[in-house]
């Protein structure tokens, strides 16, 4: 008959496994923690800069799209093909605004996730 562990025995076995796992982990030194925090600050500053560029892209391409959409209409094939280029630029403004918005969303998520310093994390 297989041996079954009760709730207390199971918790005791889990605690023993976690204790072994924690023993293997080496504790970080002071200088290692400070170096990690420096790298974290540099990476976070870079992410802030990228977020600002992405938000600026959303604003500029979104404003361009709105400006072109609200402006004069140009029928396809008109003015010796110049209207085709105008219509393509309208679509390009929209298609560029969307990815800048998506990357801005993920940049903000990354900034939120990395809010806590690595020295204070468990």
PDB file as gemmi writes it, atoms N, CA and C in Angstrom:
CRYST1    1.000    1.000    1.000  90.00  90.00  90.00 P 1                      
ATOM      1  N   UNK A   1       0.847  -1.174   0.000  1.00  0.00           N  
ATOM      2  CA  UNK A   1       0.000   0.000   0.000  1.00  0.00           C  
ATOM      3  C   UNK A   1       0.902   1.250   0.000  1.00  0.00           C  
ATOM      4  N   UNK A   2       0.654   2.216  -0.936  1.00  0.00           N  
ATOM      5  CA  UNK A   2       1.506   3.401  -0.994  1.00  0.00           C  
ATOM      6  C   UNK A   2       1.326   4.279   0.235  1.00  0.00           C  
ATOM      7  N   UNK A   3       2.418   4.883   0.635  1.00  0.00           N  
ATOM      8  CA  UNK A   3       2.392   5.733   1.817  1.00  0.00           C  
ATOM      9  C   UNK A   3       1.894   7.126   1.427  1.00  0.00           C  
ATOM     10  N   UNK A   4       0.963   7.624   2.161  1.00  0.00           N  
ATOM     11  CA  UNK A   4       0.423   8.959   1.920  1.00  0.00           C  
ATOM     12  C   UNK A   4       0.843   9.874   3.050  1.00  0.00           C  
ATOM     13  N   UNK A   5       1.189  11.086   2.643  1.00  0.00           N  
ATOM     14  CA  UNK A   5       1.614  12.062   3.635  1.00  0.00           C  
ATOM     15  C   UNK A   5       0.430  12.950   4.012  1.00  0.00           C  
ATOM     16  N   UNK A   6       0.320  13.209   5.294  1.00  0.00           N  
ATOM     17  CA  UNK A   6      -0.710  14.128   5.754  1.00  0.00           C  
ATOM     18  C   UNK A   6      -0.302  15.560   5.487  1.00  0.00           C  
ATOM     19  N   UNK A   7      -1.141  16.492   5.826  1.00  0.00           N  
ATOM     20  CA  UNK A   7      -0.880  17.901   5.565  1.00  0.00           C  
ATOM     21  C   UNK A   7       0.392  18.400   6.230  1.00  0.00           C  
ATOM     22  N   UNK A   8       0.622  18.001   7.512  1.00  0.00           N  
ATOM     23  CA  UNK A   8       1.806  18.463   8.231  1.00  0.00           C  
ATOM     24  C   UNK A   8       3.079  17.856   7.662  1.00  0.00           C  
ATOM     25  N   UNK A   9       3.017  16.564   7.319  1.00  0.00           N  
ATOM     26  CA  UNK A   9       4.202  15.914   6.762  1.00  0.00           C  
ATOM     27  C   UNK A   9       4.555  16.513   5.401  1.00  0.00           C  
ATOM     28  N   UNK A  10       3.540  16.805   4.612  1.00  0.00           N  
ATOM     29  CA  UNK A  10       3.774  17.384   3.283  1.00  0.00           C  
ATOM     30  C   UNK A  10       4.419  18.762   3.413  1.00  0.00           C  
ATOM     31  N   UNK A  11       3.918  19.576   4.336  1.00  0.00           N  
ATOM     32  CA  UNK A  11       4.492  20.893   4.552  1.00  0.00           C  
ATOM     33  C   UNK A  11       5.930  20.791   5.045  1.00  0.00           C  
ATOM     34  N   UNK A  12       6.200  19.805   5.901  1.00  0.00           N  
ATOM     35  CA  UNK A  12       7.555  19.607   6.406  1.00  0.00           C  
ATOM     36  C   UNK A  12       8.506  19.252   5.262  1.00  0.00           C  
ATOM     37  N   UNK A  13       8.072  18.385   4.342  1.00  0.00           N  
ATOM     38  CA  UNK A  13       8.910  18.017   3.201  1.00  0.00           C  
ATOM     39  C   UNK A  13       9.152  19.218   2.287  1.00  0.00           C  
ATOM     40  N   UNK A  14       8.113  20.019   2.067  1.00  0.00           N  
ATOM     41  CA  UNK A  14       8.278  21.216   1.243  1.00  0.00           C  
ATOM     42  C   UNK A  14       9.252  22.188   1.892  1.00  0.00           C  
ATOM     43  N   UNK A  15       9.140  22.351   3.200  1.00  0.00           N  
ATOM     44  CA  UNK A  15      10.036  23.268   3.916  1.00  0.00           C  
ATOM     45  C   UNK A  15      11.481  22.789   3.795  1.00  0.00           C  
ATOM     46  N   UNK A  16      11.692  21.487   3.899  1.00  0.00           N  
ATOM     47  CA  UNK A  16      13.044  20.932   3.780  1.00  0.00           C  
ATOM     48  C   UNK A  16      13.605  21.180   2.378  1.00  0.00           C  
ATOM     49  N   UNK A  17      12.775  20.990   1.352  1.00  0.00           N  
ATOM     50  CA  UNK A  17      13.219  21.233  -0.028  1.00  0.00           C  
ATOM     51  C   UNK A  17      13.579  22.710  -0.231  1.00  0.00           C  
ATOM     52  N   UNK A  18      12.715  23.614   0.271  1.00  0.00           N  
ATOM     53  CA  UNK A  18      12.986  25.051   0.133  1.00  0.00           C  
ATOM     54  C   UNK A  18      14.248  25.451   0.888  1.00  0.00           C  
ATOM     55  N   UNK A  19      14.479  24.822   2.045  1.00  0.00           N  
ATOM     56  CA  UNK A  19      15.659  25.137   2.838  1.00  0.00           C  
ATOM     57  C   UNK A  19      16.924  24.743   2.075  1.00  0.00           C  
ATOM     58  N   UNK A  20      16.905  23.565   1.425  1.00  0.00           N  
ATOM     59  CA  UNK A  20      18.051  23.129   0.619  1.00  0.00           C  
ATOM     60  C   UNK A  20      18.288  24.087  -0.532  1.00  0.00           C  
ATOM     61  N   UNK A  21      17.205  24.494  -1.189  1.00  0.00           N  
ATOM     62  CA  UNK A  21      17.307  25.399  -2.331  1.00  0.00           C  
ATOM     63  C   UNK A  21      17.889  26.747  -1.891  1.00  0.00           C  
ATOM     64  N   UNK A  22      17.462  27.236  -0.734  1.00  0.00           N  
ATOM     65  CA  UNK A  22      17.959  28.518  -0.231  1.00  0.00           C  
ATOM     66  C   UNK A  22      19.424  28.427   0.203  1.00  0.00           C  
ATOM     67  N   UNK A  23      19.857  27.266   0.670  1.00  0.00           N  
ATOM     68  CA  UNK A  23      21.249  27.104   1.064  1.00  0.00           C  
ATOM     69  C   UNK A  23      22.167  27.225  -0.147  1.00  0.00           C  
ATOM     70  N   UNK A  24      21.725  26.740  -1.283  1.00  0.00           N  
ATOM     71  CA  UNK A  24      22.537  26.786  -2.490  1.00  0.00           C  
ATOM     72  C   UNK A  24      22.733  28.211  -2.988  1.00  0.00           C  
ATOM     73  N   UNK A  25      21.755  29.064  -2.783  1.00  0.00           N  
ATOM     74  CA  UNK A  25      21.847  30.443  -3.238  1.00  0.00           C  
ATOM     75  C   UNK A  25      22.863  31.210  -2.410  1.00  0.00           C  
ATOM     76  N   UNK A  26      23.764  31.881  -3.114  1.00  0.00           N  
ATOM     77  CA  UNK A  26      24.778  32.673  -2.423  1.00  0.00           C  
ATOM     78  C   UNK A  26      24.207  34.067  -2.162  1.00  0.00           C  
ATOM     79  N   UNK A  27      24.473  34.564  -1.008  1.00  0.00           N  
ATOM     80  CA  UNK A  27      23.992  35.904  -0.656  1.00  0.00           C  
ATOM     81  C   UNK A  27      24.828  36.953  -1.379  1.00  0.00           C  
ATOM     82  N   UNK A  28      24.161  37.985  -1.885  1.00  0.00           N  
ATOM     83  CA  UNK A  28      24.860  39.055  -2.601  1.00  0.00           C  
ATOM     84  C   UNK A  28      25.656  39.921  -1.637  1.00  0.00           C  
ATOM     85  N   UNK A  29      26.810  40.374  -2.114  1.00  0.00           N  
ATOM     86  CA  UNK A  29      27.627  41.289  -1.324  1.00  0.00           C  
ATOM     87  C   UNK A  29      27.143  42.722  -1.504  1.00  0.00           C  
ATOM     88  N   UNK A  30      27.687  43.614  -0.714  1.00  0.00           N  
ATOM     89  CA  UNK A  30      27.290  45.021  -0.758  1.00  0.00           C  
ATOM     90  C   UNK A  30      27.643  45.639  -2.106  1.00  0.00           C  
ATOM     91  N   UNK A  31      28.879  45.384  -2.551  1.00  0.00           N  
ATOM     92  CA  UNK A  31      29.327  45.993  -3.801  1.00  0.00           C  
ATOM     93  C   UNK A  31      28.583  45.402  -5.006  1.00  0.00           C  
ATOM     94  N   UNK A  32      28.273  44.125  -4.907  1.00  0.00           N  
ATOM     95  CA  UNK A  32      27.493  43.496  -5.988  1.00  0.00           C  
ATOM     96  C   UNK A  32      26.102  44.120  -6.071  1.00  0.00           C  
ATOM     97  N   UNK A  33      25.500  44.371  -4.908  1.00  0.00           N  
ATOM     98  CA  UNK A  33      24.186  45.013  -4.875  1.00  0.00           C  
ATOM     99  C   UNK A  33      24.232  46.432  -5.418  1.00  0.00           C  
ATOM    100  N   UNK A  34      25.279  47.171  -5.069  1.00  0.00           N  
ATOM    101  CA  UNK A  34      25.412  48.544  -5.564  1.00  0.00           C  
ATOM    102  C   UNK A  34      25.633  48.563  -7.080  1.00  0.00           C  
ATOM    103  N   UNK A  35      26.420  47.613  -7.578  1.00  0.00           N  
ATOM    104  CA  UNK A  35      26.651  47.526  -9.031  1.00  0.00           C  
ATOM    105  C   UNK A  35      25.340  47.201  -9.747  1.00  0.00           C  
ATOM    106  N   UNK A  36      24.580  46.262  -9.176  1.00  0.00           N  
ATOM    107  CA  UNK A  36      23.292  45.916  -9.774  1.00  0.00           C  
ATOM    108  C   UNK A  36      22.359  47.119  -9.793  1.00  0.00           C  
ATOM    109  N   UNK A  37      22.382  47.900  -8.722  1.00  0.00           N  
ATOM    110  CA  UNK A  37      21.516  49.075  -8.666  1.00  0.00           C  
ATOM    111  C   UNK A  37      21.942  50.127  -9.690  1.00  0.00           C  
ATOM    112  N   UNK A  38      23.235  50.293  -9.908  1.00  0.00           N  
ATOM    113  CA  UNK A  38      23.714  51.220 -10.941  1.00  0.00           C  
ATOM    114  C   UNK A  38      23.229  50.795 -12.320  1.00  0.00           C  
ATOM    115  N   UNK A  39      23.377  49.492 -12.611  1.00  0.00           N  
ATOM    116  CA  UNK A  39      22.923  48.976 -13.909  1.00  0.00           C  
ATOM    117  C   UNK A  39      21.418  49.148 -14.059  1.00  0.00           C  
ATOM    118  N   UNK A  40      20.686  48.933 -12.958  1.00  0.00           N  
ATOM    119  CA  UNK A  40      19.227  49.081 -12.993  1.00  0.00           C  
ATOM    120  C   UNK A  40      18.848  50.533 -13.285  1.00  0.00           C  
ATOM    121  N   UNK A  41      19.556  51.476 -12.637  1.00  0.00           N  
ATOM    122  CA  UNK A  41      19.263  52.895 -12.867  1.00  0.00           C  
ATOM    123  C   UNK A  41      19.542  53.282 -14.314  1.00  0.00           C  
ATOM    124  N   UNK A  42      20.665  52.787 -14.878  1.00  0.00           N  
ATOM    125  CA  UNK A  42      21.002  53.096 -16.270  1.00  0.00           C  
ATOM    126  C   UNK A  42      19.971  52.508 -17.230  1.00  0.00           C  
ATOM    127  N   UNK A  43      19.561  51.267 -16.973  1.00  0.00           N  
ATOM    128  CA  UNK A  43      18.563  50.628 -17.841  1.00  0.00           C  
ATOM    129  C   UNK A  43      17.216  51.332 -17.730  1.00  0.00           C  
ATOM    130  N   UNK A  44      16.869  51.736 -16.533  1.00  0.00           N  
ATOM    131  CA  UNK A  44      15.586  52.429 -16.338  1.00  0.00           C  
ATOM    132  C   UNK A  44      15.599  53.805 -17.001  1.00  0.00           C  
ATOM    133  N   UNK A  45      16.743  54.498 -16.939  1.00  0.00           N  
ATOM    134  CA  UNK A  45      16.855  55.803 -17.608  1.00  0.00           C  
ATOM    135  C   UNK A  45      16.725  55.630 -19.126  1.00  0.00           C  
ATOM    136  N   UNK A  46      17.343  54.587 -19.655  1.00  0.00           N  
ATOM    137  CA  UNK A  46      17.243  54.315 -21.094  1.00  0.00           C  
ATOM    138  C   UNK A  46      15.791  54.003 -21.473  1.00  0.00           C  
ATOM    139  N   UNK A  47      15.107  53.237 -20.649  1.00  0.00           N  
ATOM    140  CA  UNK A  47      13.702  52.906 -20.932  1.00  0.00           C  
ATOM    141  C   UNK A  47      12.835  54.160 -20.882  1.00  0.00           C  
ATOM    142  N   UNK A  48      13.126  55.078 -19.959  1.00  0.00           N  
ATOM    143  CA  UNK A  48      12.380  56.343 -19.908  1.00  0.00           C  
ATOM    144  C   UNK A  48      12.569  57.137 -21.192  1.00  0.00           C  
ATOM    145  N   UNK A  49      13.814  57.184 -21.683  1.00  0.00           N  
ATOM    146  CA  UNK A  49      14.088  57.913 -22.924  1.00  0.00           C  
ATOM    147  C   UNK A  49      13.344  57.280 -24.102  1.00  0.00           C  
ATOM    148  N   UNK A  50      13.375  55.961 -24.181  1.00  0.00           N  
ATOM    149  CA  UNK A  50      12.645  55.275 -25.256  1.00  0.00           C  
ATOM    150  C   UNK A  50      11.145  55.521 -25.159  1.00  0.00           C  
ATOM    151  N   UNK A  51      10.637  55.549 -23.936  1.00  0.00           N  
ATOM    152  CA  UNK A  51       9.212  55.818 -23.743  1.00  0.00           C  
ATOM    153  C   UNK A  51       8.862  57.213 -24.240  1.00  0.00           C  
ATOM    154  N   UNK A  52       9.723  58.182 -23.960  1.00  0.00           N  
ATOM    155  CA  UNK A  52       9.460  59.552 -24.424  1.00  0.00           C  
ATOM    156  C   UNK A  52       9.479  59.614 -25.950  1.00  0.00           C  
ATOM    157  N   UNK A  53      10.418  58.912 -26.584  1.00  0.00           N  
ATOM    158  CA  UNK A  53      10.474  58.882 -28.054  1.00  0.00           C  
ATOM    159  C   UNK A  53       9.215  58.230 -28.615  1.00  0.00           C  
ATOM    160  N   UNK A  54       8.783  57.132 -28.003  1.00  0.00           N  
ATOM    161  CA  UNK A  54       7.583  56.444 -28.483  1.00  0.00           C  
ATOM    162  C   UNK A  54       6.331  57.306 -28.310  1.00  0.00           C  
ATOM    163  N   UNK A  55       6.217  57.980 -27.183  1.00  0.00           N  
ATOM    164  CA  UNK A  55       5.053  58.856 -26.968  1.00  0.00           C  
ATOM    165  C   UNK A  55       5.081  60.019 -27.954  1.00  0.00           C  
ATOM    166  N   UNK A  56       6.273  60.562 -28.204  1.00  0.00           N  
ATOM    167  CA  UNK A  56       6.395  61.634 -29.202  1.00  0.00           C  
ATOM    168  C   UNK A  56       5.987  61.123 -30.583  1.00  0.00           C  
ATOM    169  N   UNK A  57       6.346  59.893 -30.905  1.00  0.00           N  
ATOM    170  CA  UNK A  57       5.942  59.292 -32.185  1.00  0.00           C  
ATOM    171  C   UNK A  57       4.439  59.155 -32.291  1.00  0.00           C  
ATOM    172  N   UNK A  58       3.802  58.735 -31.207  1.00  0.00           N  
ATOM    173  CA  UNK A  58       2.331  58.622 -31.213  1.00  0.00           C  
ATOM    174  C   UNK A  58       1.705  59.985 -31.450  1.00  0.00           C  
ATOM    175  N   UNK A  59       2.208  60.985 -30.735  1.00  0.00           N  
ATOM    176  CA  UNK A  59       1.630  62.329 -30.851  1.00  0.00           C  
ATOM    177  C   UNK A  59       1.841  62.893 -32.255  1.00  0.00           C  
ATOM    178  N   UNK A  60       3.069  62.796 -32.765  1.00  0.00           N  
ATOM    179  CA  UNK A  60       3.359  63.371 -34.084  1.00  0.00           C  
ATOM    180  C   UNK A  60       2.630  62.651 -35.211  1.00  0.00           C  
ATOM    181  N   UNK A  61       2.722  61.321 -35.228  1.00  0.00           N  
ATOM    182  CA  UNK A  61       2.056  60.587 -36.311  1.00  0.00           C  
ATOM    183  C   UNK A  61       0.532  60.641 -36.172  1.00  0.00           C  
ATOM    184  N   UNK A  62       0.039  60.658 -34.913  1.00  0.00           N  
ATOM    185  CA  UNK A  62      -1.408  60.794 -34.717  1.00  0.00           C  
ATOM    186  C   UNK A  62      -1.901  62.157 -35.181  1.00  0.00           C  
ATOM    187  N   UNK A  63      -1.144  63.212 -34.858  1.00  0.00           N  
ATOM    188  CA  UNK A  63      -1.518  64.558 -35.306  1.00  0.00           C  
ATOM    189  C   UNK A  63      -1.454  64.656 -36.830  1.00  0.00           C  
ATOM    190  N   UNK A  64      -0.430  64.041 -37.427  1.00  0.00           N  
ATOM    191  CA  UNK A  64      -0.320  64.040 -38.888  1.00  0.00           C  
ATOM    192  C   UNK A  64      -1.513  63.331 -39.518  1.00  0.00           C  
ATOM    193  N   UNK A  65      -1.876  62.189 -38.956  1.00  0.00           N  
ATOM    194  CA  UNK A  65      -3.020  61.442 -39.488  1.00  0.00           C  
ATOM    195  C   UNK A  65      -4.302  62.248 -39.378  1.00  0.00           C  
ATOM    196  N   UNK A  66      -4.530  62.877 -38.235  1.00  0.00           N  
ATOM    197  CA  UNK A  66      -5.744  63.687 -38.052  1.00  0.00           C  
ATOM    198  C   UNK A  66      -5.723  64.878 -39.005  1.00  0.00           C  
ATOM    199  N   UNK A  67      -4.583  65.537 -39.118  1.00  0.00           N  
ATOM    200  CA  UNK A  67      -4.462  66.692 -40.005  1.00  0.00           C  
ATOM    201  C   UNK A  67      -4.755  66.305 -41.455  1.00  0.00           C  
ATOM    202  N   UNK A  68      -4.199  65.193 -41.900  1.00  0.00           N  
ATOM    203  CA  UNK A  68      -4.402  64.752 -43.284  1.00  0.00           C  
ATOM    204  C   UNK A  68      -5.840  64.274 -43.497  1.00  0.00           C  
ATOM    205  N   UNK A  69      -6.407  63.596 -42.511  1.00  0.00           N  
ATOM    206  CA  UNK A  69      -7.773  63.077 -42.644  1.00  0.00           C  
ATOM    207  C   UNK A  69      -8.795  64.214 -42.662  1.00  0.00           C  
ATOM    208  N   UNK A  70      -8.585  65.243 -41.852  1.00  0.00           N  
ATOM    209  CA  UNK A  70      -9.521  66.362 -41.788  1.00  0.00           C  
ATOM    210  C   UNK A  70      -9.356  67.274 -43.003  1.00  0.00           C  
ATOM    211  N   UNK A  71      -8.166  67.282 -43.596  1.00  0.00           N  
ATOM    212  CA  UNK A  71      -7.876  68.170 -44.724  1.00  0.00           C  
ATOM    213  C   UNK A  71      -8.634  67.805 -45.995  1.00  0.00           C  
ATOM    214  N   UNK A  72      -8.170  68.406 -47.101  1.00  0.00           N  
ATOM    215  CA  UNK A  72      -8.831  68.203 -48.384  1.00  0.00           C  
ATOM    216  C   UNK A  72      -8.741  66.755 -48.840  1.00  0.00           C  
ATOM    217  N   UNK A  73      -9.775  66.311 -49.538  1.00  0.00           N  
ATOM    218  CA  UNK A  73      -9.781  64.968 -50.119  1.00  0.00           C  
ATOM    219  C   UNK A  73      -9.111  65.017 -51.479  1.00  0.00           C  
ATOM    220  N   UNK A  74      -8.484  63.906 -51.831  1.00  0.00           N  
ATOM    221  CA  UNK A  74      -7.805  63.805 -53.111  1.00  0.00           C  
ATOM    222  C   UNK A  74      -8.258  62.489 -53.761  1.00  0.00           C  
ATOM    223  N   UNK A  75      -8.938  62.532 -54.893  1.00  0.00           N  
ATOM    224  CA  UNK A  75      -9.425  61.296 -55.515  1.00  0.00           C  
ATOM    225  C   UNK A  75      -8.262  60.438 -56.029  1.00  0.00           C  
ATOM    226  N   UNK A  76      -8.410  59.135 -55.932  1.00  0.00           N  
ATOM    227  CA  UNK A  76      -7.359  58.220 -56.384  1.00  0.00           C  
ATOM    228  C   UNK A  76      -7.083  58.417 -57.862  1.00  0.00           C  
ATOM    229  N   UNK A  77      -5.814  58.465 -58.208  1.00  0.00           N  
ATOM    230  CA  UNK A  77      -5.412  58.613 -59.603  1.00  0.00           C  
ATOM    231  C   UNK A  77      -5.423  60.039 -60.107  1.00  0.00           C  
ATOM    232  N   UNK A  78      -5.840  60.988 -59.298  1.00  0.00           N  
ATOM    233  CA  UNK A  78      -5.914  62.382 -59.723  1.00  0.00           C  
ATOM    234  C   UNK A  78      -4.555  63.057 -59.712  1.00  0.00           C  
ATOM    235  N   UNK A  79      -4.459  64.164 -60.429  1.00  0.00           N  
ATOM    236  CA  UNK A  79      -3.255  64.992 -60.496  1.00  0.00           C  
ATOM    237  C   UNK A  79      -2.010  64.184 -60.884  1.00  0.00           C  
ATOM    238  N   UNK A  80      -2.107  63.430 -61.938  1.00  0.00           N  
ATOM    239  CA  UNK A  80      -0.992  62.647 -62.480  1.00  0.00           C  
ATOM    240  C   UNK A  80      -0.354  61.719 -61.442  1.00  0.00           C  
ATOM    241  N   UNK A  81      -1.159  61.101 -60.585  1.00  0.00           N  
ATOM    242  CA  UNK A  81      -0.652  60.129 -59.608  1.00  0.00           C  
ATOM    243  C   UNK A  81      -0.234  60.726 -58.279  1.00  0.00           C  
ATOM    244  N   UNK A  82      -0.271  62.035 -58.153  1.00  0.00           N  
ATOM    245  CA  UNK A  82       0.129  62.635 -56.885  1.00  0.00           C  
ATOM    246  C   UNK A  82      -0.863  62.310 -55.768  1.00  0.00           C  
ATOM    247  N   UNK A  83      -2.118  62.132 -56.142  1.00  0.00           N  
ATOM    248  CA  UNK A  83      -3.126  61.792 -55.123  1.00  0.00           C  
ATOM    249  C   UNK A  83      -2.892  60.394 -54.556  1.00  0.00           C  
ATOM    250  N   UNK A  84      -2.361  59.497 -55.383  1.00  0.00           N  
ATOM    251  CA  UNK A  84      -2.045  58.159 -54.861  1.00  0.00           C  
ATOM    252  C   UNK A  84      -1.004  58.257 -53.750  1.00  0.00           C  
ATOM    253  N   UNK A  85       0.010  59.085 -53.963  1.00  0.00           N  
ATOM    254  CA  UNK A  85       1.039  59.279 -52.946  1.00  0.00           C  
ATOM    255  C   UNK A  85       0.445  59.928 -51.687  1.00  0.00           C  
ATOM    256  N   UNK A  86      -0.477  60.865 -51.879  1.00  0.00           N  
ATOM    257  CA  UNK A  86      -1.127  61.532 -50.742  1.00  0.00           C  
ATOM    258  C   UNK A  86      -1.935  60.523 -49.926  1.00  0.00           C  
ATOM    259  N   UNK A  87      -2.662  59.650 -50.622  1.00  0.00           N  
ATOM    260  CA  UNK A  87      -3.477  58.649 -49.929  1.00  0.00           C  
ATOM    261  C   UNK A  87      -2.592  57.607 -49.234  1.00  0.00           C  
ATOM    262  N   UNK A  88      -1.484  57.250 -49.852  1.00  0.00           N  
ATOM    263  CA  UNK A  88      -0.561  56.299 -49.226  1.00  0.00           C  
ATOM    264  C   UNK A  88       0.049  56.930 -47.972  1.00  0.00           C  
ATOM    265  N   UNK A  89       0.357  58.218 -48.025  1.00  0.00           N  
ATOM    266  CA  UNK A  89       0.920  58.874 -46.847  1.00  0.00           C  
ATOM    267  C   UNK A  89      -0.098  58.934 -45.705  1.00  0.00           C  
ATOM    268  N   UNK A  90      -1.375  59.041 -46.036  1.00  0.00           N  
ATOM    269  CA  UNK A  90      -2.421  59.012 -45.004  1.00  0.00           C  
ATOM    270  C   UNK A  90      -2.441  57.655 -44.316  1.00  0.00           C  
ATOM    271  N   UNK A  91      -2.390  56.596 -45.117  1.00  0.00           N  
ATOM    272  CA  UNK A  91      -2.380  55.245 -44.547  1.00  0.00           C  
ATOM    273  C   UNK A  91      -1.100  55.005 -43.752  1.00  0.00           C  
ATOM    274  N   UNK A  92       0.027  55.509 -44.255  1.00  0.00           N  
ATOM    275  CA  UNK A  92       1.294  55.323 -43.555  1.00  0.00           C  
ATOM    276  C   UNK A  92       1.284  56.028 -42.199  1.00  0.00           C  
ATOM    277  N   UNK A  93       0.690  57.202 -42.129  1.00  0.00           N  
ATOM    278  CA  UNK A  93       0.603  57.918 -40.852  1.00  0.00           C  
ATOM    279  C   UNK A  93      -0.186  57.108 -39.836  1.00  0.00           C  
ATOM    280  N   UNK A  94      -1.281  56.513 -40.289  1.00  0.00           N  
ATOM    281  CA  UNK A  94      -2.094  55.683 -39.397  1.00  0.00           C  
ATOM    282  C   UNK A  94      -1.318  54.440 -38.980  1.00  0.00           C  
ATOM    283  N   UNK A  95      -0.663  53.795 -39.963  1.00  0.00           N  
ATOM    284  CA  UNK A  95       0.068  52.563 -39.675  1.00  0.00           C  
ATOM    285  C   UNK A  95       1.306  52.811 -38.812  1.00  0.00           C  
ATOM    286  N   UNK A  96       1.847  53.995 -38.824  1.00  0.00           N  
ATOM    287  CA  UNK A  96       2.979  54.313 -37.953  1.00  0.00           C  
ATOM    288  C   UNK A  96       2.528  54.720 -36.549  1.00  0.00           C  
ATOM    289  N   UNK A  97       1.355  55.293 -36.451  1.00  0.00           N  
ATOM    290  CA  UNK A  97       0.836  55.709 -35.148  1.00  0.00           C  
ATOM    291  C   UNK A  97       0.518  54.482 -34.270  1.00  0.00           C  
ATOM    292  N   UNK A  98      -0.026  53.447 -34.878  1.00  0.00           N  
ATOM    293  CA  UNK A  98      -0.433  52.252 -34.122  1.00  0.00           C  
ATOM    294  C   UNK A  98       0.764  51.570 -33.447  1.00  0.00           C  
ATOM    295  N   UNK A  99       1.848  51.227 -34.177  1.00  0.00           N  
ATOM    296  CA  UNK A  99       2.963  50.569 -33.479  1.00  0.00           C  
ATOM    297  C   UNK A  99       3.632  51.452 -32.420  1.00  0.00           C  
ATOM    298  N   UNK A 100       3.688  52.751 -32.660  1.00  0.00           N  
ATOM    299  CA  UNK A 100       4.243  53.629 -31.630  1.00  0.00           C  
ATOM    300  C   UNK A 100       3.370  53.576 -30.374  1.00  0.00           C  
ATOM    301  N   UNK A 101       2.058  53.490 -30.554  1.00  0.00           N  
ATOM    302  CA  UNK A 101       1.161  53.372 -29.408  1.00  0.00           C  
ATOM    303  C   UNK A 101       1.341  52.061 -28.668  1.00  0.00           C  
ATOM    304  N   UNK A 102       1.510  50.969 -29.416  1.00  0.00           N  
ATOM    305  CA  UNK A 102       1.705  49.653 -28.786  1.00  0.00           C  
ATOM    306  C   UNK A 102       3.022  49.621 -28.016  1.00  0.00           C  
ATOM    307  N   UNK A 103       4.097  50.130 -28.622  1.00  0.00           N  
ATOM    308  CA  UNK A 103       5.379  50.127 -27.916  1.00  0.00           C  
ATOM    309  C   UNK A 103       5.355  51.071 -26.709  1.00  0.00           C  
ATOM    310  N   UNK A 104       4.602  52.154 -26.799  1.00  0.00           N  
ATOM    311  CA  UNK A 104       4.463  53.043 -25.633  1.00  0.00           C  
ATOM    312  C   UNK A 104       3.795  52.304 -24.480  1.00  0.00           C  
ATOM    313  N   UNK A 105       2.774  51.526 -24.806  1.00  0.00           N  
ATOM    314  CA  UNK A 105       2.072  50.743 -23.783  1.00  0.00           C  
ATOM    315  C   UNK A 105       3.038  49.786 -23.087  1.00  0.00           C  
ATOM    316  N   UNK A 106       3.836  49.060 -23.867  1.00  0.00           N  
ATOM    317  CA  UNK A 106       4.766  48.103 -23.274  1.00  0.00           C  
ATOM    318  C   UNK A 106       5.920  48.804 -22.544  1.00  0.00           C  
ATOM    319  N   UNK A 107       6.321  49.975 -23.014  1.00  0.00           N  
ATOM    320  CA  UNK A 107       7.342  50.744 -22.299  1.00  0.00           C  
ATOM    321  C   UNK A 107       6.840  51.151 -20.916  1.00  0.00           C  
ATOM    322  N   UNK A 108       5.612  51.617 -20.849  1.00  0.00           N  
ATOM    323  CA  UNK A 108       5.037  52.017 -19.558  1.00  0.00           C  
ATOM    324  C   UNK A 108       4.909  50.797 -18.648  1.00  0.00           C  
ATOM    325  N   UNK A 109       4.533  49.656 -19.230  1.00  0.00           N  
ATOM    326  CA  UNK A 109       4.454  48.429 -18.440  1.00  0.00           C  
ATOM    327  C   UNK A 109       5.824  48.047 -17.881  1.00  0.00           C  
ATOM    328  N   UNK A 110       6.859  48.145 -18.714  1.00  0.00           N  
ATOM    329  CA  UNK A 110       8.217  47.839 -18.259  1.00  0.00           C  
ATOM    330  C   UNK A 110       8.655  48.777 -17.144  1.00  0.00           C  
ATOM    331  N   UNK A 111       8.353  50.049 -17.302  1.00  0.00           N  
ATOM    332  CA  UNK A 111       8.719  51.011 -16.252  1.00  0.00           C  
ATOM    333  C   UNK A 111       8.004  50.698 -14.943  1.00  0.00           C  
ATOM    334  N   UNK A 112       6.750  50.305 -15.052  1.00  0.00           N  
ATOM    335  CA  UNK A 112       5.993  49.967 -13.845  1.00  0.00           C  
ATOM    336  C   UNK A 112       6.553  48.708 -13.186  1.00  0.00           C  
ATOM    337  N   UNK A 113       6.914  47.717 -14.008  1.00  0.00           N  
ATOM    338  CA  UNK A 113       7.420  46.456 -13.463  1.00  0.00           C  
ATOM    339  C   UNK A 113       8.799  46.633 -12.822  1.00  0.00           C  
ATOM    340  N   UNK A 114       9.592  47.576 -13.317  1.00  0.00           N  
ATOM    341  CA  UNK A 114      10.941  47.759 -12.784  1.00  0.00           C  
ATOM    342  C   UNK A 114      11.023  48.914 -11.801  1.00  0.00           C  
ATOM    343  N   UNK A 115       9.915  49.237 -11.184  1.00  0.00           N  
ATOM    344  CA  UNK A 115       9.861  50.377 -10.270  1.00  0.00           C  
ATOM    345  C   UNK A 115      10.724  50.161  -9.023  1.00  0.00           C  
ATOM    346  N   UNK A 116      10.787  48.920  -8.543  1.00  0.00           N  
ATOM    347  CA  UNK A 116      11.501  48.633  -7.309  1.00  0.00           C  
ATOM    348  C   UNK A 116      12.966  48.312  -7.596  1.00  0.00           C  
ATOM    349  N   UNK A 117      13.851  48.870  -6.794  1.00  0.00           N  
ATOM    350  CA  UNK A 117      15.280  48.664  -6.943  1.00  0.00           C  
ATOM    351  C   UNK A 117      15.641  47.190  -6.711  1.00  0.00           C  
ATOM    352  N   UNK A 118      16.632  46.656  -7.438  1.00  0.00           N  
ATOM    353  CA  UNK A 118      16.987  45.258  -7.247  1.00  0.00           C  
ATOM    354  C   UNK A 118      17.579  44.975  -5.862  1.00  0.00           C  
ATOM    355  N   UNK A 119      18.128  45.994  -5.199  1.00  0.00           N  
ATOM    356  CA  UNK A 119      18.660  45.775  -3.848  1.00  0.00           C  
ATOM    357  C   UNK A 119      17.547  45.522  -2.843  1.00  0.00           C  
ATOM    358  N   UNK A 120      16.375  46.093  -3.084  1.00  0.00           N  
ATOM    359  CA  UNK A 120      15.284  45.927  -2.112  1.00  0.00           C  
ATOM    360  C   UNK A 120      14.366  44.775  -2.460  1.00  0.00           C  
ATOM    361  N   UNK A 121      14.587  44.157  -3.614  1.00  0.00           N  
ATOM    362  CA  UNK A 121      13.769  42.988  -3.970  1.00  0.00           C  
ATOM    363  C   UNK A 121      14.246  41.775  -3.211  1.00  0.00           C  
ATOM    364  N   UNK A 122      13.317  40.876  -2.958  1.00  0.00           N  
ATOM    365  CA  UNK A 122      13.674  39.638  -2.245  1.00  0.00           C  
ATOM    366  C   UNK A 122      14.271  38.622  -3.168  1.00  0.00           C  
TER     367      UNK A 122                                                      
END                                                                             
